[in-house]
Amino acid sequence: PRQAVIASRTWLFGELTVLGFSVLPSAANFIFARHNTRAAEAIFTALRQRKIIVRHFKEARIDAYLRISIGTQAECQALVNALRDILAKP
């Protein structure tokens, strides 16, 4: 399981970067990512409407970030697919 989390985290880091996110380095089972042009709260809401749950905190230092838990490869792929769809819309 540990290697699966590491592999999924590495893959997701790369995919999010391609989608315009800045991702903080992580050795944990989650990552913090912020989009370079879209508000975290708007992305959080759009993902929630698609039944994909990530965390968004309204504290000043981290309100631009989403906290994304590393799930299975299929869950990470579903997240990336949803983000592609969300970000394709103005």
PDB file with one MODEL, atoms N, CA, C and O in Angstrom:
MODEL        1
ATOM      1  N   PRO A   1       0.799  -1.217   0.000  1.00  0.00           N
ATOM      2  CA  PRO A   1       0.000   0.000   0.000  1.00  0.00           C
ATOM      3  C   PRO A   1       0.839   1.278   0.000  1.00  0.00           C
ATOM      4  O   PRO A   1       0.482   2.261  -0.649  1.00  0.00           O
ATOM      5  N   ARG A   2       1.952   1.260   0.729  1.00  0.00           N
ATOM      6  CA  ARG A   2       2.801   2.453   0.792  1.00  0.00           C
ATOM      7  C   ARG A   2       3.314   2.835  -0.588  1.00  0.00           C
ATOM      8  O   ARG A   2       3.282   4.005  -0.970  1.00  0.00           O
ATOM      9  N   GLN A   3       3.787   1.844  -1.332  1.00  0.00           N
ATOM     10  CA  GLN A   3       4.304   2.119  -2.677  1.00  0.00           C
ATOM     11  C   GLN A   3       3.196   2.597  -3.611  1.00  0.00           C
ATOM     12  O   GLN A   3       3.439   3.420  -4.494  1.00  0.00           O
ATOM     13  N   ALA A   4       1.984   2.084  -3.421  1.00  0.00           N
ATOM     14  CA  ALA A   4       0.857   2.518  -4.244  1.00  0.00           C
ATOM     15  C   ALA A   4       0.537   3.991  -3.978  1.00  0.00           C
ATOM     16  O   ALA A   4       0.250   4.745  -4.907  1.00  0.00           O
ATOM     17  N   VAL A   5       0.589   4.394  -2.717  1.00  0.00           N
ATOM     18  CA  VAL A   5       0.339   5.802  -2.366  1.00  0.00           C
ATOM     19  C   VAL A   5       1.418   6.684  -2.979  1.00  0.00           C
ATOM     20  O   VAL A   5       1.119   7.739  -3.537  1.00  0.00           O
ATOM     21  N   ILE A   6       2.661   6.255  -2.876  1.00  0.00           N
ATOM     22  CA  ILE A   6       3.769   7.035  -3.440  1.00  0.00           C
ATOM     23  C   ILE A   6       3.616   7.163  -4.949  1.00  0.00           C
ATOM     24  O   ILE A   6       3.797   8.248  -5.503  1.00  0.00           O
ATOM     25  N   ALA A   7       3.286   6.068  -5.611  1.00  0.00           N
ATOM     26  CA  ALA A   7       3.109   6.093  -7.068  1.00  0.00           C
ATOM     27  C   ALA A   7       1.944   6.997  -7.468  1.00  0.00           C
ATOM     28  O   ALA A   7       2.063   7.791  -8.401  1.00  0.00           O
ATOM     29  N   SER A   8       0.816   6.876  -6.762  1.00  0.00           N
ATOM     30  CA  SER A   8      -0.346   7.719  -7.072  1.00  0.00           C
ATOM     31  C   SER A   8      -0.044   9.188  -6.800  1.00  0.00           C
ATOM     32  O   SER A   8      -0.433  10.059  -7.579  1.00  0.00           O
ATOM     33  N   ARG A   9       0.646   9.464  -5.704  1.00  0.00           N
ATOM     34  CA  ARG A   9       0.985  10.846  -5.364  1.00  0.00           C
ATOM     35  C   ARG A   9       1.893  11.455  -6.424  1.00  0.00           C
ATOM     36  O   ARG A   9       1.687  12.596  -6.838  1.00  0.00           O
ATOM     37  N   THR A  10       2.888  10.709  -6.862  1.00  0.00           N
ATOM     38  CA  THR A  10       3.809  11.197  -7.892  1.00  0.00           C
ATOM     39  C   THR A  10       3.070  11.462  -9.192  1.00  0.00           C
ATOM     40  O   THR A  10       3.271  12.498  -9.824  1.00  0.00           O
ATOM     41  N   TRP A  11       2.212  10.524  -9.594  1.00  0.00           N
ATOM     42  CA  TRP A  11       1.433  10.682 -10.817  1.00  0.00           C
ATOM     43  C   TRP A  11       0.517  11.898 -10.708  1.00  0.00           C
ATOM     44  O   TRP A  11       0.459  12.717 -11.626  1.00  0.00           O
ATOM     45  N   LEU A  12      -0.200  12.019  -9.587  1.00  0.00           N
ATOM     46  CA  LEU A  12      -1.146  13.116  -9.404  1.00  0.00           C
ATOM     47  C   LEU A  12      -0.421  14.464  -9.386  1.00  0.00           C
ATOM     48  O   LEU A  12      -0.915  15.437  -9.955  1.00  0.00           O
ATOM     49  N   PHE A  13       0.720  14.527  -8.751  1.00  0.00           N
ATOM     50  CA  PHE A  13       1.528  15.750  -8.736  1.00  0.00           C
ATOM     51  C   PHE A  13       1.791  16.216 -10.168  1.00  0.00           C
ATOM     52  O   PHE A  13       1.612  17.392 -10.485  1.00  0.00           O
ATOM     53  N   GLY A  14       2.211  15.303 -11.019  1.00  0.00           N
ATOM     54  CA  GLY A  14       2.498  15.642 -12.415  1.00  0.00           C
ATOM     55  C   GLY A  14       1.260  16.078 -13.182  1.00  0.00           C
ATOM     56  O   GLY A  14       1.297  17.053 -13.932  1.00  0.00           O
ATOM     57  N   GLU A  15       0.170  15.358 -12.991  1.00  0.00           N
ATOM     58  CA  GLU A  15      -1.079  15.693 -13.691  1.00  0.00           C
ATOM     59  C   GLU A  15      -1.602  17.065 -13.265  1.00  0.00           C
ATOM     60  O   GLU A  15      -2.038  17.852 -14.106  1.00  0.00           O
ATOM     61  N   LEU A  16      -1.560  17.351 -11.978  1.00  0.00           N
ATOM     62  CA  LEU A  16      -2.033  18.643 -11.488  1.00  0.00           C
ATOM     63  C   LEU A  16      -1.169  19.781 -12.023  1.00  0.00           C
ATOM     64  O   LEU A  16      -1.685  20.846 -12.362  1.00  0.00           O
ATOM     65  N   THR A  17       0.117  19.564 -12.099  1.00  0.00           N
ATOM     66  CA  THR A  17       1.021  20.570 -12.631  1.00  0.00           C
ATOM     67  C   THR A  17       0.665  20.890 -14.080  1.00  0.00           C
ATOM     68  O   THR A  17       0.624  22.058 -14.466  1.00  0.00           O
ATOM     69  N   VAL A  18       0.410  19.872 -14.872  1.00  0.00           N
ATOM     70  CA  VAL A  18       0.012  20.074 -16.273  1.00  0.00           C
ATOM     71  C   VAL A  18      -1.289  20.871 -16.363  1.00  0.00           C
ATOM     72  O   VAL A  18      -1.479  21.645 -17.301  1.00  0.00           O
ATOM     73  N   LEU A  19      -2.185  20.682 -15.389  1.00  0.00           N
ATOM     74  CA  LEU A  19      -3.469  21.376 -15.385  1.00  0.00           C
ATOM     75  C   LEU A  19      -3.383  22.806 -14.823  1.00  0.00           C
ATOM     76  O   LEU A  19      -4.407  23.473 -14.675  1.00  0.00           O
ATOM     77  N   GLY A  20      -2.180  23.272 -14.514  1.00  0.00           N
ATOM     78  CA  GLY A  20      -2.012  24.643 -14.061  1.00  0.00           C
ATOM     79  C   GLY A  20      -2.019  24.838 -12.556  1.00  0.00           C
ATOM     80  O   GLY A  20      -2.209  25.955 -12.074  1.00  0.00           O
ATOM     81  N   PHE A  21      -1.815  23.762 -11.811  1.00  0.00           N
ATOM     82  CA  PHE A  21      -1.751  23.856 -10.363  1.00  0.00           C
ATOM     83  C   PHE A  21      -0.308  24.005  -9.904  1.00  0.00           C
ATOM     84  O   PHE A  21       0.611  23.474 -10.529  1.00  0.00           O
ATOM     85  N   SER A  22      -0.119  24.724  -8.821  1.00  0.00           N
ATOM     86  CA  SER A  22       1.143  24.727  -8.091  1.00  0.00           C
ATOM     87  C   SER A  22       0.939  23.760  -6.934  1.00  0.00           C
ATOM     88  O   SER A  22       0.005  23.911  -6.147  1.00  0.00           O
ATOM     89  N   VAL A  23       1.809  22.775  -6.834  1.00  0.00           N
ATOM     90  CA  VAL A  23       1.645  21.719  -5.833  1.00  0.00           C
ATOM     91  C   VAL A  23       2.834  21.768  -4.876  1.00  0.00           C
ATOM     92  O   VAL A  23       3.991  21.764  -5.297  1.00  0.00           O
ATOM     93  N   LEU A  24       2.524  21.813  -3.587  1.00  0.00           N
ATOM     94  CA  LEU A  24       3.592  21.814  -2.592  1.00  0.00           C
ATOM     95  C   LEU A  24       4.189  20.414  -2.472  1.00  0.00           C
ATOM     96  O   LEU A  24       3.459  19.427  -2.560  1.00  0.00           O
ATOM     97  N   PRO A  25       5.493  20.312  -2.275  1.00  0.00           N
ATOM     98  CA  PRO A  25       6.110  18.997  -2.082  1.00  0.00           C
ATOM     99  C   PRO A  25       5.469  18.273  -0.890  1.00  0.00           C
ATOM    100  O   PRO A  25       5.109  18.900   0.107  1.00  0.00           O
ATOM    101  N   SER A  26       5.335  16.963  -1.005  1.00  0.00           N
ATOM    102  CA  SER A  26       4.690  16.194   0.063  1.00  0.00           C
ATOM    103  C   SER A  26       5.285  14.800   0.159  1.00  0.00           C
ATOM    104  O   SER A  26       5.603  14.169  -0.849  1.00  0.00           O
ATOM    105  N   ALA A  27       5.430  14.336   1.388  1.00  0.00           N
ATOM    106  CA  ALA A  27       5.805  12.949   1.647  1.00  0.00           C
ATOM    107  C   ALA A  27       4.677  12.263   2.407  1.00  0.00           C
ATOM    108  O   ALA A  27       4.862  11.178   2.958  1.00  0.00           O
ATOM    109  N   ALA A  28       3.510  12.897   2.436  1.00  0.00           N
ATOM    110  CA  ALA A  28       2.362  12.385   3.186  1.00  0.00           C
ATOM    111  C   ALA A  28       1.355  11.719   2.241  1.00  0.00           C
ATOM    112  O   ALA A  28       1.623  11.544   1.052  1.00  0.00           O
ATOM    113  N   ASN A  29       0.203  11.355   2.786  1.00  0.00           N
ATOM    114  CA  ASN A  29      -0.830  10.732   1.965  1.00  0.00           C
ATOM    115  C   ASN A  29      -1.821  11.781   1.442  1.00  0.00           C
ATOM    116  O   ASN A  29      -2.967  11.463   1.124  1.00  0.00           O
ATOM    117  N   PHE A  30      -1.366  13.020   1.359  1.00  0.00           N
ATOM    118  CA  PHE A  30      -2.167  14.096   0.781  1.00  0.00           C
ATOM    119  C   PHE A  30      -1.223  15.137   0.198  1.00  0.00           C
ATOM    120  O   PHE A  30      -0.030  15.157   0.498  1.00  0.00           O
ATOM    121  N   ILE A  31      -1.788  16.007  -0.649  1.00  0.00           N
ATOM    122  CA  ILE A  31      -1.016  17.117  -1.199  1.00  0.00           C
ATOM    123  C   ILE A  31      -1.838  18.395  -1.066  1.00  0.00           C
ATOM    124  O   ILE A  31      -3.065  18.355  -0.988  1.00  0.00           O
ATOM    125  N   PHE A  32      -1.150  19.512  -1.042  1.00  0.00           N
ATOM    126  CA  PHE A  32      -1.773  20.827  -1.103  1.00  0.00           C
ATOM    127  C   PHE A  32      -1.499  21.385  -2.488  1.00  0.00           C
ATOM    128  O   PHE A  32      -0.353  21.416  -2.938  1.00  0.00           O
ATOM    129  N   ALA A  33      -2.557  21.827  -3.164  1.00  0.00           N
ATOM    130  CA  ALA A  33      -2.407  22.351  -4.515  1.00  0.00           C
ATOM    131  C   ALA A  33      -3.285  23.577  -4.691  1.00  0.00           C
ATOM    132  O   ALA A  33      -4.401  23.638  -4.175  1.00  0.00           O
ATOM    133  N   ARG A  34      -2.772  24.543  -5.418  1.00  0.00           N
ATOM    134  CA  ARG A  34      -3.581  25.719  -5.751  1.00  0.00           C
ATOM    135  C   ARG A  34      -3.479  25.949  -7.250  1.00  0.00           C
ATOM    136  O   ARG A  34      -2.422  25.768  -7.854  1.00  0.00           O
ATOM    137  N   HIS A  35      -4.586  26.348  -7.827  1.00  0.00           N
ATOM    138  CA  HIS A  35      -4.581  26.615  -9.268  1.00  0.00           C
ATOM    139  C   HIS A  35      -4.051  28.024  -9.492  1.00  0.00           C
ATOM    140  O   HIS A  35      -4.277  28.925  -8.685  1.00  0.00           O
ATOM    141  N   ASN A  36      -3.347  28.194 -10.596  1.00  0.00           N
ATOM    142  CA  ASN A  36      -2.702  29.473 -10.859  1.00  0.00           C
ATOM    143  C   ASN A  36      -3.673  30.569 -11.283  1.00  0.00           C
ATOM    144  O   ASN A  36      -3.335  31.748 -11.188  1.00  0.00           O
ATOM    145  N   THR A  37      -4.891  30.207 -11.758  1.00  0.00           N
ATOM    146  CA  THR A  37      -5.840  31.235 -12.181  1.00  0.00           C
ATOM    147  C   THR A  37      -7.242  31.056 -11.604  1.00  0.00           C
ATOM    148  O   THR A  37      -8.044  31.986 -11.681  1.00  0.00           O
ATOM    149  N   ARG A  38      -7.561  29.922 -11.040  1.00  0.00           N
ATOM    150  CA  ARG A  38      -8.913  29.664 -10.525  1.00  0.00           C
ATOM    151  C   ARG A  38      -8.910  29.610  -9.004  1.00  0.00           C
ATOM    152  O   ARG A  38      -7.952  29.142  -8.388  1.00  0.00           O
ATOM    153  N   ALA A  39      -9.981  30.087  -8.414  1.00  0.00           N
ATOM    154  CA  ALA A  39     -10.108  30.102  -6.960  1.00  0.00           C
ATOM    155  C   ALA A  39     -10.326  28.693  -6.422  1.00  0.00           C
ATOM    156  O   ALA A  39     -11.084  27.909  -6.992  1.00  0.00           O
ATOM    157  N   ALA A  40      -9.662  28.386  -5.332  1.00  0.00           N
ATOM    158  CA  ALA A  40      -9.773  27.060  -4.712  1.00  0.00           C
ATOM    159  C   ALA A  40     -11.210  26.755  -4.316  1.00  0.00           C
ATOM    160  O   ALA A  40     -11.681  25.633  -4.499  1.00  0.00           O
ATOM    161  N   GLU A  41     -11.904  27.743  -3.780  1.00  0.00           N
ATOM    162  CA  GLU A  41     -13.275  27.502  -3.338  1.00  0.00           C
ATOM    163  C   GLU A  41     -14.192  27.137  -4.499  1.00  0.00           C
ATOM    164  O   GLU A  41     -15.067  26.284  -4.350  1.00  0.00           O
ATOM    165  N   ALA A  42     -14.004  27.770  -5.648  1.00  0.00           N
ATOM    166  CA  ALA A  42     -14.813  27.451  -6.831  1.00  0.00           C
ATOM    167  C   ALA A  42     -14.529  26.035  -7.327  1.00  0.00           C
ATOM    168  O   ALA A  42     -15.452  25.315  -7.709  1.00  0.00           O
ATOM    169  N   ILE A  43     -13.270  25.636  -7.323  1.00  0.00           N
ATOM    170  CA  ILE A  43     -12.911  24.274  -7.743  1.00  0.00           C
ATOM    171  C   ILE A  43     -13.472  23.269  -6.744  1.00  0.00           C
ATOM    172  O   ILE A  43     -14.014  22.235  -7.134  1.00  0.00           O
ATOM    173  N   PHE A  44     -13.343  23.574  -5.460  1.00  0.00           N
ATOM    174  CA  PHE A  44     -13.881  22.722  -4.400  1.00  0.00           C
ATOM    175  C   PHE A  44     -15.379  22.488  -4.615  1.00  0.00           C
ATOM    176  O   PHE A  44     -15.852  21.354  -4.537  1.00  0.00           O
ATOM    177  N   THR A  45     -16.111  23.549  -4.882  1.00  0.00           N
ATOM    178  CA  THR A  45     -17.564  23.455  -5.082  1.00  0.00           C
ATOM    179  C   THR A  45     -17.897  22.629  -6.316  1.00  0.00           C
ATOM    180  O   THR A  45     -18.793  21.785  -6.280  1.00  0.00           O
ATOM    181  N   ALA A  46     -17.180  22.869  -7.407  1.00  0.00           N
ATOM    182  CA  ALA A  46     -17.430  22.128  -8.648  1.00  0.00           C
ATOM    183  C   ALA A  46     -17.119  20.636  -8.467  1.00  0.00           C
ATOM    184  O   ALA A  46     -17.840  19.790  -8.996  1.00  0.00           O
ATOM    185  N   LEU A  47     -16.072  20.313  -7.740  1.00  0.00           N
ATOM    186  CA  LEU A  47     -15.747  18.906  -7.475  1.00  0.00           C
ATOM    187  C   LEU A  47     -16.816  18.270  -6.598  1.00  0.00           C
ATOM    188  O   LEU A  47     -17.224  17.132  -6.834  1.00  0.00           O
ATOM    189  N   ARG A  48     -17.264  18.995  -5.597  1.00  0.00           N
ATOM    190  CA  ARG A  48     -18.296  18.466  -4.689  1.00  0.00           C
ATOM    191  C   ARG A  48     -19.589  18.159  -5.439  1.00  0.00           C
ATOM    192  O   ARG A  48     -20.267  17.177  -5.139  1.00  0.00           O
ATOM    193  N   GLN A  49     -19.927  19.000  -6.413  1.00  0.00           N
ATOM    194  CA  GLN A  49     -21.113  18.750  -7.242  1.00  0.00           C
ATOM    195  C   GLN A  49     -20.975  17.452  -8.033  1.00  0.00           C
ATOM    196  O   GLN A  49     -21.969  16.828  -8.403  1.00  0.00           O
ATOM    197  N   ARG A  50     -19.731  17.055  -8.285  1.00  0.00           N
ATOM    198  CA  ARG A  50     -19.454  15.797  -8.998  1.00  0.00           C
ATOM    199  C   ARG A  50     -19.199  14.650  -8.020  1.00  0.00           C
ATOM    200  O   ARG A  50     -18.771  13.567  -8.419  1.00  0.00           O
ATOM    201  N   LYS A  51     -19.468  14.900  -6.735  1.00  0.00           N
ATOM    202  CA  LYS A  51     -19.296  13.908  -5.669  1.00  0.00           C
ATOM    203  C   LYS A  51     -17.839  13.496  -5.467  1.00  0.00           C
ATOM    204  O   LYS A  51     -17.547  12.369  -5.068  1.00  0.00           O
ATOM    205  N   ILE A  52     -16.938  14.428  -5.750  1.00  0.00           N
ATOM    206  CA  ILE A  52     -15.512  14.228  -5.475  1.00  0.00           C
ATOM    207  C   ILE A  52     -15.173  15.166  -4.326  1.00  0.00           C
ATOM    208  O   ILE A  52     -15.320  16.384  -4.432  1.00  0.00           O
ATOM    209  N   ILE A  53     -14.721  14.581  -3.234  1.00  0.00           N
ATOM    210  CA  ILE A  53     -14.503  15.345  -2.018  1.00  0.00           C
ATOM    211  C   ILE A  53     -13.014  15.620  -1.814  1.00  0.00           C
ATOM    212  O   ILE A  53     -12.197  14.704  -1.718  1.00  0.00           O
ATOM    213  N   VAL A  54     -12.692  16.898  -1.751  1.00  0.00           N
ATOM    214  CA  VAL A  54     -11.372  17.367  -1.341  1.00  0.00           C
ATOM    215  C   VAL A  54     -11.637  18.355  -0.201  1.00  0.00           C
ATOM    216  O   VAL A  54     -12.790  18.685   0.078  1.00  0.00           O
ATOM    217  N   ARG A  55     -10.602  18.813   0.439  1.00  0.00           N
ATOM    218  CA  ARG A  55     -10.785  19.746   1.553  1.00  0.00           C
ATOM    219  C   ARG A  55     -10.395  21.154   1.104  1.00  0.00           C
ATOM    220  O   ARG A  55      -9.456  21.336   0.329  1.00  0.00           O
ATOM    221  N   HIS A  56     -11.124  22.130   1.599  1.00  0.00           N
ATOM    222  CA  HIS A  56     -10.778  23.536   1.403  1.00  0.00           C
ATOM    223  C   HIS A  56     -10.928  24.233   2.749  1.00  0.00           C
ATOM    224  O   HIS A  56     -11.989  24.178   3.371  1.00  0.00           O
ATOM    225  N   PHE A  57      -9.877  24.876   3.187  1.00  0.00           N
ATOM    226  CA  PHE A  57      -9.876  25.575   4.463  1.00  0.00           C
ATOM    227  C   PHE A  57      -9.886  27.074   4.207  1.00  0.00           C
ATOM    228  O   PHE A  57      -9.208  27.552   3.297  1.00  0.00           O
ATOM    229  N   LYS A  58     -10.642  27.814   4.995  1.00  0.00           N
ATOM    230  CA  LYS A  58     -10.753  29.258   4.788  1.00  0.00           C
ATOM    231  C   LYS A  58      -9.766  30.059   5.632  1.00  0.00           C
ATOM    232  O   LYS A  58      -9.886  31.281   5.731  1.00  0.00           O
ATOM    233  N   GLU A  59      -8.793  29.384   6.240  1.00  0.00           N
ATOM    234  CA  GLU A  59      -7.767  30.101   7.002  1.00  0.00           C
ATOM    235  C   GLU A  59      -6.865  30.886   6.039  1.00  0.00           C
ATOM    236  O   GLU A  59      -6.582  30.444   4.926  1.00  0.00           O
ATOM    237  N   ALA A  60      -6.429  32.044   6.493  1.00  0.00           N
ATOM    238  CA  ALA A  60      -5.719  32.993   5.637  1.00  0.00           C
ATOM    239  C   ALA A  60      -4.518  32.407   4.887  1.00  0.00           C
ATOM    240  O   ALA A  60      -4.355  32.688   3.700  1.00  0.00           O
ATOM    241  N   ARG A  61      -3.706  31.633   5.517  1.00  0.00           N
ATOM    242  CA  ARG A  61      -2.477  31.159   4.856  1.00  0.00           C
ATOM    243  C   ARG A  61      -2.714  30.037   3.855  1.00  0.00           C
ATOM    244  O   ARG A  61      -1.880  29.799   2.982  1.00  0.00           O
ATOM    245  N   ILE A  62      -3.847  29.342   3.974  1.00  0.00           N
ATOM    246  CA  ILE A  62      -4.068  28.187   3.089  1.00  0.00           C
ATOM    247  C   ILE A  62      -5.373  28.259   2.308  1.00  0.00           C
ATOM    248  O   ILE A  62      -5.789  27.262   1.718  1.00  0.00           O
ATOM    249  N   ASP A  63      -6.028  29.416   2.290  1.00  0.00           N
ATOM    250  CA  ASP A  63      -7.331  29.499   1.629  1.00  0.00           C
ATOM    251  C   ASP A  63      -7.261  29.398   0.105  1.00  0.00           C
ATOM    252  O   ASP A  63      -8.292  29.209  -0.540  1.00  0.00           O
ATOM    253  N   ALA A  64      -6.089  29.518  -0.475  1.00  0.00           N
ATOM    254  CA  ALA A  64      -5.938  29.379  -1.925  1.00  0.00           C
ATOM    255  C   ALA A  64      -5.674  27.923  -2.328  1.00  0.00           C
ATOM    256  O   ALA A  64      -5.585  27.614  -3.516  1.00  0.00           O
ATOM    257  N   TYR A  65      -5.552  27.040  -1.347  1.00  0.00           N
ATOM    258  CA  TYR A  65      -5.169  25.656  -1.607  1.00  0.00           C
ATOM    259  C   TYR A  65      -6.310  24.670  -1.396  1.00  0.00           C
ATOM    260  O   TYR A  65      -7.239  24.909  -0.624  1.00  0.00           O
ATOM    261  N   LEU A  66      -6.207  23.570  -2.100  1.00  0.00           N
ATOM    262  CA  LEU A  66      -7.043  22.402  -1.861  1.00  0.00           C
ATOM    263  C   LEU A  66      -6.164  21.344  -1.208  1.00  0.00           C
ATOM    264  O   LEU A  66      -5.009  21.164  -1.594  1.00  0.00           O
ATOM    265  N   ARG A  67      -6.708  20.652  -0.230  1.00  0.00           N
ATOM    266  CA  ARG A  67      -6.012  19.512   0.376  1.00  0.00           C
ATOM    267  C   ARG A  67      -6.608  18.277  -0.260  1.00  0.00           C
ATOM    268  O   ARG A  67      -7.795  17.993  -0.096  1.00  0.00           O
ATOM    269  N   ILE A  68      -5.784  17.546  -0.984  1.00  0.00           N
ATOM    270  CA  ILE A  68      -6.242  16.393  -1.756  1.00  0.00           C
ATOM    271  C   ILE A  68      -5.615  15.131  -1.186  1.00  0.00           C
ATOM    272  O   ILE A  68      -4.397  14.958  -1.225  1.00  0.00           O
ATOM    273  N   SER A  69      -6.458  14.248  -0.655  1.00  0.00           N
ATOM    274  CA  SER A  69      -5.968  12.960  -0.159  1.00  0.00           C
ATOM    275  C   SER A  69      -5.610  12.067  -1.331  1.00  0.00           C
ATOM    276  O   SER A  69      -6.268  12.093  -2.372  1.00  0.00           O
ATOM    277  N   ILE A  70      -4.571  11.284  -1.154  1.00  0.00           N
ATOM    278  CA  ILE A  70      -4.154  10.355  -2.198  1.00  0.00           C
ATOM    279  C   ILE A  70      -4.977   9.084  -2.063  1.00  0.00           C
ATOM    280  O   ILE A  70      -4.868   8.366  -1.069  1.00  0.00           O
ATOM    281  N   GLY A  71      -5.794   8.813  -3.059  1.00  0.00           N
ATOM    282  CA  GLY A  71      -6.617   7.608  -3.063  1.00  0.00           C
ATOM    283  C   GLY A  71      -6.010   6.560  -3.972  1.00  0.00           C
ATOM    284  O   GLY A  71      -4.806   6.549  -4.227  1.00  0.00           O
ATOM    285  N   THR A  72      -6.858   5.691  -4.448  1.00  0.00           N
ATOM    286  CA  THR A  72      -6.414   4.683  -5.411  1.00  0.00           C
ATOM    287  C   THR A  72      -6.104   5.367  -6.737  1.00  0.00           C
ATOM    288  O   THR A  72      -6.451   6.530  -6.942  1.00  0.00           O
ATOM    289  N   GLN A  73      -5.459   4.649  -7.621  1.00  0.00           N
ATOM    290  CA  GLN A  73      -5.162   5.223  -8.940  1.00  0.00           C
ATOM    291  C   GLN A  73      -6.457   5.594  -9.663  1.00  0.00           C
ATOM    292  O   GLN A  73      -6.516   6.622 -10.337  1.00  0.00           O
ATOM    293  N   ALA A  74      -7.486   4.770  -9.527  1.00  0.00           N
ATOM    294  CA  ALA A  74      -8.777   5.058 -10.172  1.00  0.00           C
ATOM    295  C   ALA A  74      -9.399   6.331  -9.596  1.00  0.00           C
ATOM    296  O   ALA A  74      -9.969   7.132 -10.337  1.00  0.00           O
ATOM    297  N   GLU A  75      -9.294   6.520  -8.288  1.00  0.00           N
ATOM    298  CA  GLU A  75      -9.836   7.732  -7.669  1.00  0.00           C
ATOM    299  C   GLU A  75      -9.065   8.972  -8.116  1.00  0.00           C
ATOM    300  O   GLU A  75      -9.655  10.020  -8.377  1.00  0.00           O
ATOM    301  N   CYS A  76      -7.755   8.844  -8.199  1.00  0.00           N
ATOM    302  CA  CYS A  76      -6.935   9.965  -8.668  1.00  0.00           C
ATOM    303  C   CYS A  76      -7.258  10.293 -10.121  1.00  0.00           C
ATOM    304  O   CYS A  76      -7.308  11.462 -10.502  1.00  0.00           O
ATOM    305  N   GLN A  77      -7.475   9.261 -10.928  1.00  0.00           N
ATOM    306  CA  GLN A  77      -7.830   9.481 -12.332  1.00  0.00           C
ATOM    307  C   GLN A  77      -9.188  10.173 -12.439  1.00  0.00           C
ATOM    308  O   GLN A  77      -9.360  11.061 -13.274  1.00  0.00           O
ATOM    309  N   ALA A  78     -10.149   9.779 -11.609  1.00  0.00           N
ATOM    310  CA  ALA A  78     -11.465  10.424 -11.611  1.00  0.00           C
ATOM    311  C   ALA A  78     -11.337  11.903 -11.237  1.00  0.00           C
ATOM    312  O   ALA A  78     -12.008  12.753 -11.823  1.00  0.00           O
ATOM    313  N   LEU A  79     -10.486  12.205 -10.272  1.00  0.00           N
ATOM    314  CA  LEU A  79     -10.245  13.590  -9.884  1.00  0.00           C
ATOM    315  C   LEU A  79      -9.676  14.381 -11.057  1.00  0.00           C
ATOM    316  O   LEU A  79     -10.163  15.469 -11.363  1.00  0.00           O
ATOM    317  N   VAL A  80      -8.670  13.854 -11.703  1.00  0.00           N
ATOM    318  CA  VAL A  80      -8.039  14.544 -12.831  1.00  0.00           C
ATOM    319  C   VAL A  80      -9.044  14.743 -13.965  1.00  0.00           C
ATOM    320  O   VAL A  80      -9.088  15.813 -14.572  1.00  0.00           O
ATOM    321  N   ASN A  81      -9.841  13.731 -14.251  1.00  0.00           N
ATOM    322  CA  ASN A  81     -10.850  13.862 -15.306  1.00  0.00           C
ATOM    323  C   ASN A  81     -11.842  14.974 -14.976  1.00  0.00           C
ATOM    324  O   ASN A  81     -12.193  15.778 -15.840  1.00  0.00           O
ATOM    325  N   ALA A  82     -12.287  15.016 -13.729  1.00  0.00           N
ATOM    326  CA  ALA A  82     -13.229  16.063 -13.303  1.00  0.00           C
ATOM    327  C   ALA A  82     -12.579  17.432 -13.387  1.00  0.00           C
ATOM    328  O   ALA A  82     -13.212  18.389 -13.832  1.00  0.00           O
ATOM    329  N   LEU A  83     -11.333  17.539 -12.967  1.00  0.00           N
ATOM    330  CA  LEU A  83     -10.639  18.820 -13.038  1.00  0.00           C
ATOM    331  C   LEU A  83     -10.477  19.292 -14.480  1.00  0.00           C
ATOM    332  O   LEU A  83     -10.633  20.481 -14.760  1.00  0.00           O
ATOM    333  N   ARG A  84     -10.168  18.378 -15.395  1.00  0.00           N
ATOM    334  CA  ARG A  84     -10.067  18.746 -16.812  1.00  0.00           C
ATOM    335  C   ARG A  84     -11.391  19.354 -17.288  1.00  0.00           C
ATOM    336  O   ARG A  84     -11.405  20.377 -17.972  1.00  0.00           O
ATOM    337  N   ASP A  85     -12.480  18.721 -16.921  1.00  0.00           N
ATOM    338  CA  ASP A  85     -13.802  19.200 -17.309  1.00  0.00           C
ATOM    339  C   ASP A  85     -14.091  20.567 -16.689  1.00  0.00           C
ATOM    340  O   ASP A  85     -14.554  21.476 -17.378  1.00  0.00           O
ATOM    341  N   ILE A  86     -13.823  20.712 -15.408  1.00  0.00           N
ATOM    342  CA  ILE A  86     -14.075  21.983 -14.710  1.00  0.00           C
ATOM    343  C   ILE A  86     -13.237  23.110 -15.298  1.00  0.00           C
ATOM    344  O   ILE A  86     -13.741  24.207 -15.537  1.00  0.00           O
ATOM    345  N   LEU A  87     -11.970  22.839 -15.527  1.00  0.00           N
ATOM    346  CA  LEU A  87     -11.055  23.882 -15.998  1.00  0.00           C
ATOM    347  C   LEU A  87     -11.268  24.224 -17.472  1.00  0.00           C
ATOM    348  O   LEU A  87     -10.829  25.281 -17.927  1.00  0.00           O
ATOM    349  N   ALA A  88     -11.928  23.351 -18.218  1.00  0.00           N
ATOM    350  CA  ALA A  88     -12.204  23.617 -19.633  1.00  0.00           C
ATOM    351  C   ALA A  88     -13.302  24.662 -19.791  1.00  0.00           C
ATOM    352  O   ALA A  88     -13.455  25.256 -20.859  1.00  0.00           O
ATOM    353  N   LYS A  89     -14.064  24.883 -18.725  1.00  0.00           N
ATOM    354  CA  LYS A  89     -15.166  25.848 -18.769  1.00  0.00           C
ATOM    355  C   LYS A  89     -14.683  27.183 -18.234  1.00  0.00           C
ATOM    356  O   LYS A  89     -13.967  27.232 -17.234  1.00  0.00           O
ATOM    357  N   PRO A  90     -15.075  28.281 -18.902  1.00  0.00           N
ATOM    358  CA  PRO A  90     -14.617  29.600 -18.448  1.00  0.00           C
ATOM    359  C   PRO A  90     -15.163  30.007 -17.095  1.00  0.00           C
ATOM    360  O   PRO A  90     -14.853  31.093 -16.605  1.00  0.00           O
TER     361      PRO A  90
ENDMDL
END
